[in-house]
């Protein structure tokens, strides 16, 4: 028996096509009141909560462990998950969505005093070696200080000095000019400008001068060009910014300690001088007292001698009268 042919529905042009019946929205299923209370407590908490703390806020007949397990399952596929940290519970962003909330920021850190002094010396005296920096500063320069400045991109190795040991010479970079808003390094303030800004106090040594800086990339007569591997050598040992800054801060602390020790030495010398003066004064007073005592004894001796002579004269006079 032949199968029945499908029926065709004739639609007239002036009649609208039959619209499918819209699905009726389903009503949300009612959730247990204890589950809603637990959800609200965890959502509003500023820190993870343990089961004992949650049980105090819920009705006595609520099984906290069962409700937590149910809530954990309910939030397992959502953007926020209920997680347990130790013995406490909290809501946390789903681990596969953490990249949405990742924030990249640039943390600005201040250079240590040692790094600022080193940078200033390089800017004004370039090309300059590490030994020359230490000679100008008067203290030893930690390797971390140069590492920090190299990583900022403000200084660069230029060449090697034509002296025994062939130390690396350093100079500034274009990044240094960009950061400090300079067109060229010669725009750095000179002696008069530094005085006008109050950065140099009076009583400077005779012949004191601020050099005119120059960042000409052309090597000088006393410099050799860098060799392959010198750039790596200049940055070695590789340290991160935190280690470099820690070394620079340690160097600054050492400088402060040396200054404090120098002040203590000066104070100790002053104390010794005061004590020596006090001892001399005591000795002078003792000498004066001794002289006064000797004078008193001599005066008493003279007085005793004069009394003895008077008594002898009286006795002689009495004997003369008796003979008469």
C-alpha positions in Angstrom: 0.0 0.0 0.0 1.6 3.2 -1.0 2.5 5.6 1.7 0.4 8.7 2.2 2.0 11.7 0.6 2.8 14.6 3.0 0.2 17.2 3.1 1.0 20.6 1.7 -0.2 23.7 3.4 -1.3 26.4 1.1 -0.6 29.9 2.3 -2.2 32.8 0.5 -0.1 35.9 -0.1 -2.5 38.1 1.8 -2.5 35.9 4.8 0.4 36.0 7.4 2.2 32.8 8.0 1.3 30.9 11.2 3.6 31.9 14.0 5.0 29.2 16.3 3.6 29.3 19.7 6.0 31.1 22.1 7.3 29.0 24.9 5.9 30.0 28.2 8.7 31.1 30.7 9.2 28.6 33.4 9.0 29.9 37.0 12.2 29.7 39.0 12.3 26.8 41.3 12.0 27.7 44.9 15.2 27.3 46.9 15.4 26.3 50.5 15.4 29.3 52.9 18.4 28.0 54.7 20.4 27.8 51.4 19.5 31.5 50.7 20.6 32.5 54.2 23.9 30.7 53.8 24.5 32.2 50.4 23.8 35.7 51.7 26.2 35.3 54.7 29.0 34.0 52.5 28.5 36.7 49.9 28.5 39.6 52.3 31.4 38.3 54.4 34.7 40.3 54.1 36.8 37.2 54.9 36.3 33.4 54.8 33.9 32.0 57.4 34.1 28.6 59.2 31.2 26.3 59.8 30.9 27.2 63.5 30.4 30.9 62.6 27.8 30.1 60.0 25.9 27.8 62.3 25.5 30.6 64.8 23.7 32.7 62.2 21.4 30.0 60.9 18.4 28.2 62.5 19.3 25.4 64.8 17.8 22.7 62.6 20.0 23.5 59.6 22.7 21.0 58.6 25.5 23.4 57.7 27.7 20.8 56.1 24.9 19.6 53.9 23.9 23.1 52.8 27.5 24.0 52.1 27.9 20.9 49.9 24.7 21.8 48.0 25.8 25.4 47.5 29.2 24.3 46.3 27.6 22.1 43.7 25.2 24.8 42.6 28.0 27.3 42.0 30.5 24.8 40.5 29.7 25.8 36.9 29.2 29.5 37.5 31.6 32.5 37.2 31.8 32.5 41.0 32.6 29.3 42.9 32.2 28.4 46.5 35.6 27.2 47.7 37.0 26.0 51.0 40.3 27.4 52.3 41.5 25.3 55.2 38.4 25.0 57.4 36.7 28.1 56.1 34.5 28.9 53.1 34.3 31.8 50.7 33.1 32.9 47.2 35.9 33.3 44.7 36.1 34.0 41.0 36.3 30.9 38.9 39.9 30.0 38.2 39.4 29.8 34.4 38.2 33.4 34.5 40.9 34.9 36.6 42.5 36.5 33.5 39.6 38.9 33.3 40.4 40.4 36.6 44.2 40.5 36.1 45.5 44.1 36.3 48.9 45.1 35.0 50.3 48.1 36.7 53.7 49.8 36.7 55.0 50.2 40.2 57.2 53.2 40.5 60.1 53.0 43.0 62.4 55.8 44.1 66.1 55.4 43.5 68.3 55.2 46.5 70.6 58.1 47.4 73.6 56.0 46.2 72.0 55.4 42.8 71.1 59.1 42.4 74.6 60.1 43.3 76.0 57.5 40.8 73.7 58.7 38.1 74.6 62.3 38.6 78.4 61.5 38.4 77.9 59.5 35.2 75.8 62.3 33.6 78.3 65.0 34.4 81.6 63.1 34.1 80.9 60.6 31.3 82.6 58.6 30.1 83.5 57.4 33.6 84.6 54.1 35.1 83.4 52.5 38.3 86.7 53.3 40.1 86.4 57.0 39.1 82.8 57.0 40.4 84.0 55.7 43.8 86.9 58.2 43.9 84.4 61.1 43.4 81.8 59.7 45.9 84.5 58.8 48.4 82.9 55.4 49.1 82.8 52.1 47.4 80.0 51.6 44.9 78.0 48.4 45.1 77.4 46.4 41.9 73.7 46.5 42.5 73.7 50.3 42.1 75.0 50.1 38.5 72.7 47.2 37.8 69.6 49.2 38.7 70.7 52.1 36.5 71.5 49.7 33.6 68.1 48.1 33.9 66.3 51.4 33.9 68.0 52.1 30.5 69.4 55.5 31.7 73.0 54.5 31.5 75.0 52.2 29.1 78.5 50.8 28.7 80.4 53.0 26.2 83.8 51.4 25.9 86.9 50.3 27.9 89.5 52.7 29.4 93.0 52.3 28.0 94.5 51.6 31.5 95.6 48.4 33.2 92.5 46.2 33.8 90.7 48.0 30.9 87.6 49.0 33.0 84.3 49.6 31.3 83.3 53.3 30.9 79.7 54.4 31.3 77.5 57.1 29.8 73.9 58.2 29.6 71.3 57.1 27.0 68.4 58.7 25.1 66.0 57.2 27.7 67.8 59.4 30.3 67.1 62.5 28.2 63.5 61.5 27.6 62.8 60.8 31.3 64.3 64.1 32.5 62.9 66.2 29.7 66.3 67.2 28.2 67.1 67.8 24.6 70.7 67.0 25.2 72.8 66.3 28.2 74.5 69.7 28.1 71.1 71.1 29.2 71.8 69.8 32.7 72.2 72.7 35.2 75.5 74.3 35.7 77.2 75.8 38.8 75.3 79.1 38.8 72.0 77.3 38.2 72.6 74.9 41.0 73.5 77.8 43.3 70.3 79.7 42.3 68.2 76.6 43.0 69.7 76.4 46.5 71.3 73.0 45.8 74.8 74.2 46.5 75.6 76.0 49.8 78.2 78.7 50.3 81.7 78.1 51.3 82.6 75.9 48.3 86.3 74.9 48.0 88.5 77.2 45.9 88.5 76.2 42.3 85.3 74.2 42.6 83.6 73.8 39.2 80.8 71.7 37.6 82.0 70.0 34.4 80.1 70.6 31.2 78.6 67.2 30.4 78.8 65.7 26.9 77.2 62.5 25.7 79.0 62.4 22.4 79.0 58.7 21.3 82.4 59.0 19.7 85.0 57.2 21.6 87.7 59.3 23.1 91.4 58.8 22.7 91.7 56.9 26.0 88.8 54.5 25.2 88.7 51.2 23.3 85.6 49.9 21.7 83.5 47.3 23.4 84.2 43.7 22.5 81.6 40.9 22.0 80.3 39.8 25.4 81.2 43.1 27.1 77.5 44.1 27.3 76.7 40.9 29.1 79.7 41.4 31.4 78.5 44.9 32.3 75.1 43.5 33.3 76.5 40.5 35.2 75.7 39.3 37.7 72.1 39.5 36.6 69.8 40.6 39.5 66.3 41.8 39.6 65.3 45.3 40.5 64.4 44.3 44.1 67.9 42.8 44.7 69.6 45.7 43.0 67.7 48.2 45.1 68.4 46.2 48.2 72.1 46.4 47.5 71.8 50.1 46.8 69.9 50.6 50.0 72.5 48.6 51.9 75.2 50.8 50.4 73.3 53.9 51.4 72.9 52.5 54.9 76.7 51.8 55.0 77.3 55.4 54.0 75.0 56.6 56.7 76.7 54.3 59.2 80.2 55.6 58.2 79.0 59.2 58.6 77.5 58.4 62.0 80.7 56.7 63.1 82.7 59.7 61.9 80.4 62.0 63.9 80.8 59.7 66.9 84.6 59.8 66.6 84.5 63.6 66.5 82.2 63.6 69.5 84.5 61.2 71.3 87.5 63.4 70.6 85.6 66.4 72.0 84.7 64.5 75.1 88.3 63.4 75.6 89.4 67.0 75.2 86.9 68.2 77.8 87.9 65.4 80.2 91.6 66.3 79.7 90.9 70.0 80.5 88.9 69.0 83.6 91.8 66.8 84.8 94.2 69.7 84.2 92.0 72.0 86.2 91.8 69.5 89.0 95.5 69.1 89.0 96.0 72.9 89.0 93.6 73.2 92.0 95.5 70.5 93.8 98.8 72.2 93.2 97.4 75.5 94.4 95.9 73.9 97.5 99.3 72.2 98.2 101.1 75.6 97.9 98.6 77.2 100.2 99.1 74.4 102.8 102.9 74.8 102.6 102.6 78.5 103.0 100.4 78.0 106.1 102.8 75.5 107.6 105.7 77.9 107.0 103.8 80.8 108.6 103.0 78.6 111.6 106.6 77.6 111.9 107.7 81.3 111.8 105.1 82.1 114.4 106.3 79.3 116.7 109.9 80.3 116.3 109.0 83.9 117.2 107.1 82.8 120.3 110.1 80.7 121.4 112.4 83.6 121.0 110.1 85.9 123.1 109.9 83.3 125.8 113.7 82.9 125.9 114.0 86.7 126.2 111.6 86.8 129.0 113.4 84.1 130.9 116.8 85.9 130.4 115.3 89.1 131.7 113.9 87.4 134.8 117.3 85.8 135.6 119.0 89.2 135.3 116.7 90.8 137.9 117.2 87.9 140.3 121.0 88.4 140.3 120.6 92.0 141.2 
